[in-house]
Amino acid sequence: MSTATAEATRISVSDAGPAAKRIDITVPAASVDGHVSTALSGLQRDAAVPGFRKGKVPMALLRRKFGGALLQDVRQRLIAESYQRALEDNKIRPIAPPEMAPGTTEPEVVEGKDFAFSVVVEIMPSFDLPSWEGMAISRPVIAIGDTHVEEEIKRLSYRFGTPTEIQGPFEPLDRMVGKATARLAGTDDVQFEAEQALAVVPAAEDAGKGPFLGLLVEGLDTMLKGKKVGDSVVITMKGPEGHEIEAIRGADLAVTFEIRAAERITPATREALASQLGCESDDVLKDSVRSLLERRRDDEQRSAMRDQVFEQLAAGVDFELPVKVSESQVARDLERQRLEMLYRGTDPQVVERRMAEIRTSSADESRRRLKLFFVLARLAEQLGVEATDAEVNGRIAMIARQRGTRPAELRAELEKSGRLSELALQIREHKAADRVIAKASITDIPAEEWNAQLEARTAAASKARSGAKPSSGSASGAKGKPAKSGTSE
């Protein structure tokens, strides 16, 4: 246990489990009274009370009229200031917001009495990175062929196709929106509602599975095929153990989906597609698509190499993780993976399906990715790399171009949702991994061989983790196809 004292505030820090600290703080009565007095003086100076000039309102009246709100403000200030001081004095690096210590509650401010509270905070684990110079890395290589080009043109024909409003009955690839109300199975306990939930009838090659509300649902095709606008469908699913919302983890869910509208996409003709993409002829269209696939392949190749760096670094260290994987940590990890796929040019619909697959991973898989987050943070710190404003702006422009939106709109969207910092974190991790790759021992292998190795590792990991799925790293979306960037996805 360590103890620090500053301005008479007593701060005690002790271990609270793996990668967690308990902080006990006592603000003495004299300091509490000083904060209350300062708050009252400020209120007297600024308060507008009928019948009194500013600065002349009696303190007794202010206490009666504003006392409760004033003490609440003082309480928040005392907690924030003393907690920040505890972090700085004890060099604590939190990775999540603090929580009240078990068995304690937030105290009320009482003049003339000490103000004491206790919190538990998860912190950055302590560990040393293994040696990484000369790391052995495989680089999957593949040539983009005519078949890949035709698959991509087919995908683009649907992406730029014409939607037509329909009533049903629904067929594969039909899209519908409606209100979704999720409850715990067998109860009326509503977990959440979504007014504009989207569902798509899975294609034949999807084996009946499809994403809905961010989760991968088995048998979604049979639940939706043949239905029509106005129908109410109950979609059952299992909340994955690694879901970012804690209440959903492992829960049996029954979602009532009230279908309000639907559409069917008529794929664009090759001529119309060429025109929309600014290509003068079919040959120019094919050349343009080939160049696009080659750029995606190169990005996916680099991604596969980075993933090997990440995994080898994580395998080379061992440290205890926080006992509880918080909702914010899981959400942050999911957002990083979403941004990674968008950066590689993955179609937004495919991104959502893959995100649903990632959510089905086990709690062990979520903790494995959390470990990787710590390892990458330490690597970037060791190498002294950071993301510059210019790099963030460049990444935003690249993703915006792939999404067909303006960079300013995407930046505003990221800022509003608080995801801009995750983009900077992604860039920092990429830069750190590229430093390692620059000093690695690299061997080129055919993409087919890489896919076989990946499938073998995935099967072994899945068996070991009771069905967990990989988060990324494939240089190919399916057998016989090039890097994800070169598939019809």
N, C-alpha and C positions, 0 to 999 in steps of 0.2 A: 504494500500500500504506500502511496505517496501523498503528501499533504502540502498544500501551498496556501499562503496567506497574502492578501492584497487588499488594502484599504479596509482592514478589519473583517472582510468577508471570509468565512471559513470554507475551504474547498477540500474535499477528500475524494480521492480517486482510487478505485480498487477493481480487480478483475471480476468480470461477470459472465465468464464462459469464453469459448473460443472467439477471438476477434471481437470482443465486446468489453466495455468498461461501464462500471457504475460510478456516477458522480453524485456525491452528497454535498449540498450547498446550504449554508446558513448565512443569511444576511442579518446582521445585528439590528436590534430595535432602533438604535440611534440613526443608522443609515436609512431604515424604513421611514422613520419620521421625517428625515431630511427630504426624501423623495416625495412624500405626501405634501410637505410644506412647499416645496418647489412647484409641484403640480397645482396647488391651491393658488399660489402667487400668480402663476401664468394664467389660470382660469380667471382670477380677479381682474387681471390686466385686460383680458380679451372678451370676457363674457358680456353679452348684451341682455340686461334684465330690465323690463319696463319699470320706470319710476326711479332708476338709478343711472348716474353717469358711468361711463366705462372707467374702471379702476377704483370706483367708490362703492361697489357692492359689498355689503357686510360678509365676512367669512362665514358666520353662522348660517346665513341664508344660502350661500354657495354650498355649504355642506349638506343642508337639507334638500336642496334642489338637484345637485349634481354629484352628491357624495358617492353613490353606488357606482356610477360610470367612472368617476375619477379613480376610485380604488381599483377598478378593473384595469384601467390604463396603467396605473402604478405597478400592479401585479405583473402584467405582461412586460413592462420595462425592466423590472427587477429580474425576472426569469431570463430575458434575452441578454441583458448586460452581464449577469453573473455567469451564465452558461458560456458565453463567448470568452469571458475571462478565464474560465476553467480550461477551455480548449487551448487557448494561447499559452497559459502558464505551464500546462502539462504536455504541450506539443502533441495533442490528440488530433488525429485526422479522421473525422467521421465520414462514413459512406452513405448514411441515411439519417433522416431526422430523428431526434431523440424520442424515447417513449418513457412515460412515467414508470419508475421502478415497481416491480411486483409488490402488491400490498400497500402502495402509496397512492395518494391523489394530489392534485394541485391544491396548494393551500390558499387561504384567503388572506388578504392584507389586513392586519389589525394594528392600529397605532399603539406604540408602546411595547410591542412584542416582536421577537425575532421572526423572520420569514425563512422557513426551511423547506426544501424540496429535494427529491432524489430522482434521477433519470438514468436510463440505460441507453447507451449508444453503441451501434456497431461501428467498428473502426477498420482501417486498412491493415490486413495481417502483416506480420513481420517475417520476411524470408529473403534469401539470396538467390539471384538468378544463376542458372548453370552457365558454363562456358558455351558460347554460341558461334564463335568464329569457325569456319570450315564445316558448317552443318551440311549434311547430305540431303539434297532436295531433288525430287523428280519434276521434270517439266513436260507435261503432256502436250503432244503436238498432233495436229491434224490439218489436212487440206480441205478447204470448203469446196464441195462438189456441186454439180448441177442439181442433184436430189435435194441437198440442203437448201439451195436457192428456191426450188419449187415449193418446198414445205413452208418456207418463210413467206413466199408470195401468197400461198393459201391462207396463212394465218393473218397476213395483212389485209387480205380481201374481206375477212370477217371484221377486223378492227375498223376498217374504213367502210364497212357495209352500211346498208340503209335499214334502220329500225322501223318496224311496222307494228302498230298497236294491235294486240290480239285479245281475244276473250278466252281462248282455250278450245279444246283440251290441249294441255301442254305436251311438248315433245322435247327430246334432248336439245340442249343449248338455248332453249327459251329462257328469258329473263323475266323476273317478276319482283315487285316491291309491295310491301305491306307492313302492317303493324305486328311486331313480335313482342310477346309477353312471356318472359322466362320465369318458371316456378320450379321449386324443388318438387321432384316427382311425388305424386300422391298427396300434395298439400296445396294450400292457397297462398303460400309464402312467396310473394313476387320478389325475384332477385333483381331484375331490371327490365326496362321496356325500351323498345326502339320503334319510332314512328315510321322510319323509312328503311326497314331492313330489306336487303337484297338477297335473292336466291336465284340460282341457275340450275336447271335440270342437267345433271352430269351427262357428259358424252359417253358413248358406248365404251371407249377405251379407258374410262375412269373407274370401271368396275363398280359402278353404283355409288361411289364416294364423291362428296363435294363439300365445299366450304359453306358455312352458314353462321352468321354472327361471330366470325373469326375462329370457328371450330370446324374440324373435319368430321363430317357426319357419315356414318356407314348407312347404306340403304336409302340415301336421299333421293335417288331416282324413283324408287317405288313410292315414296311419300308424295312426290310432286307430279309424276307423269299421269296424264289423264285428268288432272284437276283443272279448274278454270277460275277466272276472276270472280270474286265474291265468295269463294270457298274458304273455309277455315280449316287449317291443317295442324295437327299436333306433331311436332318434330321432337323425337326423343334423342338425347345424347348424354354422354358421360363427361363431366367436367374433368379435364386433365389435371394430374397432380402438380404440374408445373405452371398452371395458369396464373396470370398476373393478379387476378382478383381472388383473394384468399378464400372467400365464402364459396366460390365455385369449385375449388380444388377437390376432386374426388367425388363430387356430388352428382346424383342422378337428376337430370334436368328434363322438364317437359315444356317445350316452347309452343305456345299457340300462335300460329302465323295466319293472320287475316289478309288474304291476297286482295290488293286493291287495284293493281294495274299490271299489265304484262306486255312484252314486246318480243318479236322474232326478228332476227337479223338476216337480211338478204345480202349475201356477199357481193362485194363490188366486182364488176367485170375487170379483166386485166387492163382494158383500155381506160376505164374510169379510174382504176388504181394508179396507173401510170400518170394520168392527168393530175390527180390529187397530189402526187409526190413530185410533180414538176419534171417528169421524164418524157422525152420527145417520142420515144418508141419503146416497143417491148424489149429490144436489146439493151437500150439504155436503162430500162427498169431492172433487168436482170443484173446488169453491171453494178447498178446502185445498191441493190440488195446484197450482192456478193461482197461489196466493200463494207456494207453495214455488218454483215455476219463476220467478216474478218476482224473488224474492230472489236466486236463483242467477244470473239474467240480469244483475241489477245488479252482483253480485260479479264476473261474467265481464267485464262492460263496464269496470269499474274495472281489472281485470287486463289487459285489452287496452290501456288507456291507459298503465298502468305499463310494459308491455312496450315501448311506443313510446318512453317516456322512456329506458328502459334501452338500447335499440338505438341511439337517436340519440346518447346520451352515449358509448357504446362506439365508434360510428363517428367521433366527433369527436376521438379521441385515438389515438396510435400509440406503442406501447412494446414492448420485447422481453419475451417470456414465458419462464418456465423451460423449458429444453430438454426436460425429462422431465415429463410430466403424471403425478404420482404416483397410486397407488391410493387414498390417503386423500383427495386432492383430487377425484377423479372420484366416489368414494363420497359425499363431502360434497355435491357438486353434485346428484347423483341424489336424495339425501335432501331437499334443499331443494325440488326439483321435486315430489317425492311429497307433501310437506307442503302445497305450494301447491295441488295438486289436491284434497287432502282438505279444505283450508280452504274451497274453492269448492263443496264438497258433491258432488264427483264420486263415483259409485258405486265402492266398493273394487275390484270386479272390473274395471271400466273403468280404474281407476288402474293396476292391474297390467299390463293390456294396453298402456297408453300408456308405462309405464316400460320395457316390453320394446321398444317402438318407439324410445324415446329411446336405449336401449343399442345399437341397430343403427346409430346415427349414426357418421360417420367420425371419425377422430382430429382432423381439422381442426375439426369441429363441437365436439368436446370442448374444444379449445383456445380456440375462440371463446367458449364458456360460461365458461371459466376467466378469460379477459380481462374478461368482464362481472362476474365476482365481484370482481375488483380495482377496477373502476370504481365499483361500488356501495359497496364499503367506503370508497373515497375520498369519494364523495358524502355518505355518512352522517357521516363524520368532518368534512367541511367544514361541514355543517349542524348538527353537534353533537347529533344525535338518537341516542337509545338506547331499548331496550325495557325497560319497567318490569316489576316482578313482577306488578302488577295486569294489565298487557296480556298477559303470558305466560299467566296464569291464565285470562283471558278467552278467549284463542285456544284453549287446551286445552279449555275448556268447550264452545266452539262446535264443534270437531272431534269431541269426544266425543258431542255431541248428534246430529251427522250420522251417526256410526258406530253409534249406539245403545248406547253403553257409558257407564260412570260416569267423570267427570273424574279421580277419584283413581286409577282403574285405568289410564287413558291416561297420566297423569303418571308413574306407576310404570314403565310400559312404556317411555316416552321416556327416563327417567332410567337404567333398566337398560341400554338400548341406546346410551346416550351421545348421544341425538338432541335432548335438551332445548335445547342451545346452538344447534342449527340452527333451532329454532323461534323463539328470540329473534333470531337473525340475520335470519330472514324478516320478522319484525315491523319490525325496524330498516330494512330495505330498503324495505318498503311505506311507512313513515312518510317516508322521504327522498324517494321518488318522488312521494308525495302533495303534498309541499312544492313540487315542481317543477310538478305539474299545477295547483296553485292559482294559479300565475303563467303558465300556458300559454295559447296561443291555440287554443281548442277549436272544432272544426267537427263538427256532427252529420251522420252519413251512414247510409243504410239498411244493415242487416246484410248484405243480399245483395251490395251494392256492396263492403262491407268484405271479405266472403268472397272475392269475385272478385280483389280487390287482393292479399289474402293468398295465394291460390292461385298468382297470377302471381309473387309474390316467392318463394314456396316453390319453384316450378318452376325459377326462375332460380338460386336459391341451390343447389338440388339438383344442377343441371347443373354449376355452378361448383365445387361441392365433391364431385363424383363420387358423387352419390347421398345426400348428407347430408340429414337431415330436421330440420324445425324442432322446437324444444323446447316452445314454447308461443306464445300470442298470438292464437289464433283466437277470434273472437266467435261462432263457430258450429262445431258438430261435423260438419256435412255440409250440402250444398246444400239450400235450402228449409227449413232448421231454424234456430231462434234460437240465441242464445248457448249454449255448452256446457251452461250451467245449464238451458237450456230444451229440450234434446234428450231423447230416450228413454234416453240414457245416464245 
